Amino acid sequence: MNQLPVSQFVSFFSNPQNTTSAVLGTMKLLIVLVLSLYLVFGVIILRQISLMIKTVDTPLTPKIKFLGYIHMIFSILVLLSDVATEKFL
């Protein structure tokens, strides 16, 4: 006889190994989501730097622009390394 969906859910989480894998899978997805948001933050930083350069030109402009690109490259590499090493369930 088929179990009710609620009892299937409870029986799935009553096994410690299933519970651990479900929690770890959820955490992996959250980490990828947070790193994706960090990548969006990097894009916003580059946009703000380009707007600032159009408004104010200082001797530090090339250094600030360089740091913005380094930050963007770093955030892309971190996201790609995390996704490449993930073993999704």
C-alpha positions as a printed NumPy array, in Angstrom:
array([[  0.   ,   0.   ,   0.   ],
       [  1.256,   3.495,  -0.795],
       [  2.304,   5.765,   2.02 ],
       [  0.953,   9.249,   2.398],
       [  3.322,  12.004,   1.21 ],
       [  3.74 ,  13.234,   4.789],
       [  4.757,   9.817,   6.05 ],
       [  7.219,   9.474,   3.148],
       [  8.684,  12.828,   4.111],
       [  8.996,  11.815,   7.763],
       [ 10.492,   8.431,   6.928],
       [ 13.04 ,  10.105,   4.622],
       [ 14.247,  12.434,   7.378],
       [ 14.169,   9.767,  10.073],
       [ 17.234,   8.215,   8.443],
       [ 20.291,  10.218,   9.649],
       [ 22.169,   9.708,   6.394],
       [ 19.295,  11.164,   4.351],
       [ 18.971,  14.091,   6.747],
       [ 22.682,  14.881,   6.504],
       [ 22.697,  14.724,   2.714],
       [ 19.594,  16.924,   2.506],
       [ 21.104,  19.554,   4.81 ],
       [ 24.431,  19.515,   2.96 ],
       [ 22.694,  19.771,  -0.411],
       [ 20.703,  22.747,   0.805],
       [ 23.848,  24.413,   2.133],
       [ 25.664,  23.853,  -1.179],
       [ 22.822,  25.503,  -3.071],
       [ 22.798,  28.437,  -0.649],
       [ 26.555,  28.899,  -1.077],
       [ 26.189,  29.007,  -4.867],
       [ 23.334,  31.515,  -4.485],
       [ 25.389,  33.763,  -2.19 ],
       [ 28.389,  33.623,  -4.525],
       [ 26.126,  34.51 ,  -7.456],
       [ 24.862,  37.538,  -5.54 ],
       [ 28.49 ,  38.461,  -4.808],
       [ 29.161,  38.353,  -8.55 ],
       [ 26.254,  40.761,  -9.109],
       [ 27.803,  42.974,  -6.419],
       [ 31.073,  42.947,  -8.39 ],
       [ 29.241,  44.072, -11.524],
       [ 27.618,  46.904,  -9.568],
       [ 31.026,  47.974,  -8.268],
       [ 32.405,  48.143, -11.824],
       [ 29.393,  50.199, -12.896],
       [ 29.865,  52.603, -10.   ],
       [ 33.574,  52.96 , -10.779],
       [ 32.839,  53.783, -14.426],
       [ 30.262,  56.4  , -13.378],
       [ 32.705,  57.883, -10.887],
       [ 35.445,  58.088, -13.538],
       [ 33.093,  59.97 , -15.884],
       [ 32.304,  62.45 , -13.112],
       [ 35.638,  62.888, -11.335],
       [ 39.051,  62.27 , -12.845],
       [ 41.878,  61.899, -10.34 ],
       [ 45.423,  60.54 , -10.442],
       [ 44.119,  57.438,  -8.64 ],
       [ 41.6  ,  56.628, -11.384],
       [ 43.687,  53.906, -13.11 ],
       [ 44.455,  52.218,  -9.784],
       [ 40.814,  52.216,  -8.705],
       [ 39.752,  50.867, -12.087],
       [ 42.405,  48.144, -11.862],
       [ 41.261,  47.133,  -8.372],
       [ 37.662,  46.961,  -9.593],
       [ 38.621,  44.589, -12.397],
       [ 40.744,  42.474, -10.032],
       [ 37.761,  42.225,  -7.674],
       [ 35.491,  41.17 , -10.552],
       [ 37.939,  38.524, -11.778],
       [ 38.314,  37.22 ,  -8.226],
       [ 34.56 ,  36.925,  -7.729],
       [ 34.172,  35.071, -11.052],
       [ 36.993,  32.673, -10.168],
       [ 35.542,  31.953,  -6.733],
       [ 32.111,  31.204,  -8.183],
       [ 33.545,  29.006, -10.934],
       [ 35.8  ,  27.101,  -8.551],
       [ 32.883,  26.46 ,  -6.211],
       [ 30.589,  25.276,  -8.995],
       [ 33.356,  23.137, -10.536],
       [ 34.066,  21.352,  -7.243],
       [ 30.433,  20.837,  -6.251],
       [ 28.992,  17.363,  -6.278],
       [ 25.283,  17.963,  -6.339],
       [ 22.954,  15.287,  -5.073]])
